[in-house]
Amino acid sequence: MASGETLKFSVDGGLDAAATARYTVTDGLGEDVEQRKIEDVLLVISELVTNAVRHAGADSGETIDVCVTDMGETILIEVVDGEPEVEPRMRRGDAPGGMGLVVVSGLCTDWGTEQKKGRKTVWAEYSLAAAEQAVS
């Protein structure tokens, strides 16, 4: 995947959604992105798709749309589900589970949500430059 390119696809909701999204993105990113960065991006995608299944109720038979855009120094990840009323939130403290957005927030420079046409988009921006500085 080169700068300016976008990978768009849909996965069926349910238990296999996150794994299917990871495999699709792994094939789409190709050799241009360093392995550690690919792993970070895959983790973010996995967390966002899992949230669509667990918290937005995207069961088997329901569609989750995923869009990954290489913007040069940033990779924009968007996950769209059919539940605009369920607003994602980070959990704090010792509550069991629910730490996916904490992980996303730690890996990404920004994240948020948008509601459009009865669907919710959760997006995250992964900075390749910030990841490079963190490793140095």
N, C-alpha and C positions, 0 to 999 in steps of 0.2 A: 504494500500500500504506500503510495508516494504522496508527498505533500499536495494538498488540495483534493485528494480522493476521498470518497465516502463509500462505506460499506453499509448497505441497508438490507435487513432481512427480518423475517418473522419466525417466532418459535411458538409451538403449542405450549400452553400453560401446563402446570402440573409438576410432578416431581423431577422430570428429566429436563425441564426448561433451562436451568442454569448450565448444565453440562452441554446441552445442544448449542447454546449461545457461545460458550467457551470454544468448542470445537470449530464452529463457524468462523469466529474471529481469528483463531489461530491460523486457519487456512488463509484468511483474507489479509492478515497483516504481513505475511511473507517474511523475507529476509532483511528488510530495510530497518527493522526496529530491533534494538539490542534485547537479548533474552530476558534480562532482569526487568526491563521496561514492559515487555510483553506480559510477563507474569503479573506485574502490578496492574496493568490494564485489564487482564483477565480476571483478577481478583475483584476489581471494581465492578466489572460487568456481572460477575457471579453474584455479588452482594445485591446489586440493583435488581437483577432478574429474580433472585430469591425473594426479595421484598415484594415484588409484584405478585408472586405466588402466595407467599405467607400472609401478607397484610392487605393486599388489594384483591385477594381471592381469585387470581387467574388460574383456574383449574384446567384440567385437560379439556380440550375443545374450545378454549378461549385463546385469543391471540395476544402475544406480547411482541411489540415491534422494537427492534434494536437498530440504532444508527451509530456508527463509529466514523468520525471524520478526522482525518489527519490535517491539521491546520498549520503545519510547519513545526513550530516549537511546542504546540499543544495538541493533545488528542481529546476531542469532544466526544463524550459517550452519552447517548440518550436512550432511555428505556421507557416505552409507552405502554400503559395498561388501561383497562376500561373502567377504572374506579376513581373518578375525579374527586370524590368526597373524602377519601382516606388520605390525609396529609402526612407524609413521612416526617418522622422526628427522631432525633438522637436520644437514646436512653443514657442515663448517667447512673453512677453508683454501682451497687452490687446486684441489680436486677438480672435474673438469668436471661441469657439470650439477648436478642435485640441490639447487638453491637455492630451490625453491618454498616450503619451510617457513620459510626465512629471510625471504622476502618476506612471508609470512603473519604471522610473528612481529613484523615491523617495522610492519605496518599495523594489527594487532589488539592489543587489550589483553590477551587471553588466548586460548589454544587448547589442545586436548588430544584424547584418544581415550577411547572406551568400547566394550566388547564386550558385545553382547546377542544372544541367540538365534542364534549362529553368524554374526553379521555385525559389522562394525566401523564405528563412527561416528567421524569426525574432525570436530570442531567448532571454531569460531572466533568470538570476540566482537569485533565492530567497533563502537567507541564513536564516536557522532556528535559528542559533546562534545569528545573528545580530538582528533578530526579538525579540528574547528572551531578549537581552540586552536593546533594545528600550523600552520594557515593564517594565523592572526593574527600 
